[in-house]
């Protein structure tokens, strides 16, 4: 499988192969090869249907029925490869050559790649296209960069300060405590403190302990499984107790949640009922939705367990088997390669649930979670020892 974007005789060409045939799309207009004009390019596919957009002029192509998942399992290359012999002969029109020009602001699946010296895994013969200390977006929050003898300086918009306009004026003298995040509130000319896991209070200066995690919105816990390398990923299991007054919310996401090819097991609420989604590869799984009765708004604790035995999925709710399905009778993918990462309640600050889950779940979880157990472990997950923000002590009261 491959997906390749290239410049052919002045035209932009998109080629991809999902395992059965190669699809080719080409722009109607040529790019201006004057070395001064920047072009905006968007390309990709939804299933086996591709799209290509150059400077707002869009081309789509409906492919004939066939395979619809890009399964590459390789690195992502920009501008060329270490050896052009590695390029699939069907990925380009003529003999492959490296790109000559400037590239910036690469966004893959809603995440921008950092084109710096240190962030990529490797590279060669790359220089700074801007040619000055200003580079690209060195000044944050719409700041304006000026080149100076000693480097650069940023002229910041009214509500931002700092050498690169990175700090809000409302947080310039904040009192937020250990590891807390200062969140500016421009309308009230103030700020609020978002507390790291294990802290609470207006300024996140009170140390707390809990066994029941209370999620209040814009909250998350990221747990790294220390036993991941020893797990039998063909036979996974997760169980927990939850209570909520909301009809929507992501309770847990086992998986990296970084791109569309990552395996995952997800539990959440949709329209007040339990929803479970599992992807073991190719993101072909059908969401399992239990609609017998509501699991929200009743102020009760609910106990949910999801068991994956290769491609057979069992879901228990309050000790009752409510779902049992073989999501792939052909057994093409049988292991849950979740990367040892479990998110509870949502994702990192700034990562929207509906974006990361591609619409499978709409909102972060608001409610309480306790007694989370992975696989057949004898001990519960110690959520207090994980990473997270905006999670509080749910041991008492509401």
Secondary structure, DSSP 4 states (H G I P E B T S, - for coil): -EEEEEEETTEEEEEEESSS-EEEEE-SS----SSS----EEEEEETTEEEEEETTEEEEEPPPS--------S---SS--S-GGGS-TTSSSSS-----S-----EETTEE---STTTSS--SS---SS-STTTTT-S-TT-EEEEETTEEEEE--TTEESTTS-EEGGGTT----TT-EEEEEGGGTEEEEEPBTTEESTTS-EE---SSEEEEEEEEEEEE-TTGGG--TTEEEEEEEEEES-S-EEEEEES--SSTTS-EEEEEEETTEEEEEEESSTT-PPPEE--SS--SSS---EEEEEEEETTEEEEEETTEEEEEEES-TT-S------TTEEEESS-STT--HHHHTTTS--SB-EEEEEEEEETT-SS---GGGSEEEEEEE-SS--
